[in-house]
Amino acid sequence: MRTKTLLLSVSALLLASALCAQDTGNEFAGLAKIHSDVKSRRIGSYDRTGGNADNMAGIPDGARVDIMNVKGPGIIRHIWITLAPGADKLDRNNVIIRMYWDGNPFPSVEAPIGPFFGNGWGEAYNFVSAPLAVTPGWGKSYVSYFAMPFATGARIEIENQSGQKIDALYFNIDYDEVPHLPADLGRFHAWYNHQLTPALPEGENEWSLLGPQGKNPDGKGNYLFADIKGKGQFVGVNYYVNCPSPMWYGEGDEMVFIDGDPKPTLNGTGTEDYFNTSWSPKELFQHPYFGYARVNGETGWLGRTHVYRFHIADPVYFDKSCRFTIEHGHNNNMTLELASVAYWYQDTASPLPPAVTKAERQPMPAIGASEIHLWRDAWRKQHGNSPTLWGNERKP
């Protein structure tokens, strides 16, 4: 089933590539257009001696290294990265990628390398989408096809926060060198967030199991994908949900506040609905623009789920600002470990909110059968500790 799903995803990706809007209507038609004064360039880790040591070797813990630093105007078209040791030994959640445009001292992209490309929690698994991918065997390399324009220069930096040496870093970055950059091309941005969300004082009252539910008309307390100041378009998000309960985590609505609107400009109907699915799914599914790249495989919705949506055909436009949020359960009633990488373009390169620290982004421990059994024992004692208590009895 997994293989069939991935094959269907690849077929859909090829079809979508043929239909993607590009300069002349679609990507394949655009290949026939003859360009002037555009030169293909590559920055790579190849062995300059002509040997086979095609990597940047021995990057110590705490080091920052540039993998691209060029001057002049251009557009990055493709990035490929792999590194050793594997994700089972070197945590991809603690290797940071940053991108700086036009000589700015601040990054406009900052995220752990795994979550940025589509693997959460330091895990490794295949991920298929139109702009980003993590590739066989089971998450060994990272790929981006996001266009990343720059007018006077581009610098990409990798920081090793893993606590150990990166033995080898391989990369190829392909870009167009152009005589001048069109004024209407925005700068690519991406920001990683991570939060352990608080439950309501009355408890995690999802599906009204504990009583009547409250209302959330204005998004107070929502989880934040991005809080953008400027003009541009929001183009997608990788969303990593770790649920410590078997309860469905996804009754939360996305709420998007555009250009300072005090109430949501765009208001959704549920987490799975925003990600183009429905009715509390728990199935691997990878479309070029949206899907479930990882599902929990545990009781109910306990554990880790990775969902994604890219606004390739339907960007969210804004003139002054865009605050993109989502509830953590209806009315923000659930404790969840949430992480995300949001992607957008702005008319100028802009700084990001403060980065999440290494300590703050460490994954919460797994909840499993033992913890559920301890919860059951506590429940039995609260209900009189009868030897025949089954589990669905309620106090009058």
Residue, then its C-alpha position, 0 to 999 in steps of 0.5 A: m500500500r505504501t509503495k502504491t501510494l508513493l507511485l500514485s504521488v509521483s505520477a500526480l507530481l509529473l502531471a502537476s508539473a506539466l500544469c504548473a503556471q509558469d512564464t508562458g502558461n505552463e512549465f513544459a511550454g516554458l521550456a521552449k522559450i529561448h532566453s537571452d543573457v541568462k546563464s546557468r550556474r551551480i555552486g556545489s561541493y564537488d572535489r576541485t582536484g577532480g577526485n571523488a571527495d565531493n563533499m565538505a568534510g568534518i564540520p564540527d559542532g557549533a560551526r557555521v559554514d557557507i554553502m553559497n555566497v554569490k554577488g549580483p542578480g539571480i534566481i535559485r532554481h534548485i537545491w539538493i543536499t545530503l549529509a552524513p551520518g544518517a538521521d538515526k545518528l545525526d539529528r536533522n532537527n539540530v542542523i539549521i539552514r539560513m538564507y540571506w538575500d541582497g547583502n542583508p545581515f539577517p536571514s529571511v529563511e531560518a529553519p532546521i534542515g529536516p522540517f524545512f524540506g519535509n521531515g519532522w522530529g529528526e526522523a527520516y521518511n520519504f516526502v513528495s511534493a511539488p516544491l520540496a522533497v525528501t528522497p529515497g532511501w527513506g529520507k536520505s537527501y533534501v530537494s527544493y524547487f522553490a524559486m529564490p530571487f536575489a538582486t545583489g547577492a545570495r548567501i546560504e549557511i548551514e549551522n551544526q547544532s547537533g552536538q557532534k561532527i557532521d562527517a560529510l555535507y554534499f550539495n548542489i545549488d543551481y541558479d540563473e545568473v541574470p543581467h538584472l532582476p525584474a522589480d516584481l519578483g519577491r524574496f523567498h522567506a521561511w520560518y520555523n515555529h515550535q510550541l507546546t500548546p496549553a489546554l483550557p482551564e476546563g480541560e481538553n474538551e474536544w467533541s464536547l466530551l466534558g460539557p458544552q464547548g466555548k467559542n473562538p471568533d477572533g483567534k485568540g491563543n491560536y498557534l502561529f504559522a507566520d506573522i508577516k509585515g509587508k506585501g506579498q503572498f503566502v505559499g505554504v506550510n509543513y505542519y508537524v503535530n504530536c498528539p499526546s492523546p488518542m483524541w482527534y487533534g484536528e478540530g482547530d480552524e485556520m484563521v488568516f488575518i490579512d492587512g490588519d483585519p481584527k477578525p479572520t479574513l479567511n476562516g476555515t472549518g477544521t484542520e484536515d479541511y485546510f489540508n484538503t482532506s476530511w473526516s479525521p484522516k489517518e492515511l498516508f497520502q502525498h499530492p504535489y500540493f497537499g497531503y499526509a506524509r507521516v501518520n501516527g500508526e498508534t491508537g486513535w490519533l496518538g503520536r506524530t503526524h505530518v501534514y502539508r499544503f502548498h498554495i501553488a495554484d492559490p497563493v494567499y495575497f496581502d498588501k500590508s500584513c498576513r497573520f496566518t494562524i490555526e487553532h489547537g483543537h476547537n477553541n484551542n482546548m488541546t495540549l499538542e506539540l506543534a511545529s511548522v515551517a511556513y513559506w512566503y514571498q515578500d516584495t523586500a527581504s525582511p527579518l524573521p521573528p526570533a528563532v526557536t532555540k535548540a532546547e525549545r524545539q526538542p521533541m516531547p517523549a512518546i506517549g504509548a500503551s504504558e501511559i494509557h494503562l496508567w491513565r486507566d488505573a487513575w480513572r479506576k481509582q477515581h471511580g471507586n476501584s471496582p474490580t469489574l470497571w470496564g472503561n466507559e462508566r461515568k459518574p452520575 
